[in-house]
Amino acid sequence: MGRILAIDFGDRHLGLALSDPLQFTAQPYGTYILKENEAENRAFFQKLVEEKKVEEIVLSWPLRMDGSEGRRAEVTREFAAWLEKVTGRKVIFWDERLTTQQAQRKLEGFRGDYREKKRREDQLAAVIILEAYLEKKRHHADNTTEDN
C-alpha cells in the first residue's frame, strides 16, 4: 500500500500533506511554490511521488459555498490534468470549502510572521483535506466489508 499526497492548491503556494504508508494518518509535508519553469515543477512532483511511494493524489476542489464552480475550478482542473500526466497517478478532487477557515482557527494563537503563518495554514489545510479523505476511505471500506 502506498501513500496518499494531498495538495491544497493555491495560485502559487501549495500546501502539502502525506499519509503514512498504511493510510491511517495525515502529516504536513511543507509547502511548494509553483515555479515559472514547468520543468522544475515536473521534476519536484515526479521526485516526490517516486521517493514517497505515492499511489494517489487528493487535490483541493474550490467550489463556491453554493456548490457551483468558478474560475478557480477551471485552473484546478488544468493543474490536475497536468499532475496526472507528469506523475502517472490518479488525482481525486476533494471539496475544500471551509478547510482554510478550519486551518485559520487552529492557528489562532500562532505568534509568527505572516509568511510563516500562511505556510502553516496551507499545510494544515492539506492535512484537513487528507484526514477527511482517509476517513471517507475507511468508512467506505468498513461498509463494503459489512455487506459481504
Sequence and secondary structure as in RCSB ss.txt:
>XXXX:A:sequence
MGRILAIDFGDRHLGLALSDPLQFTAQPYGTYILKENEAENRAFFQKLVEEKKVEEIVLSWPLRMDGSEGRRAEV
TREFAAWLEKVTGRKVIFWDERLTTQQAQRKLEGFRGDYREKKRREDQLAAVIILEAYLEKKRHHADNTTEDN
>XXXX:A:secstr
  EEEEEEE SSEEEEEEE TTS  EEEEEEEE  S HHHHHHHHHHHHHHTTEEEEEEEE B TTS B HHHHH
HHHHHHHHHHHH  EEEEEE TTHHHHHHHHTTT  S HHHHHHHHHHHHHHHHHHHHHHHHHHHHHHHHHH 
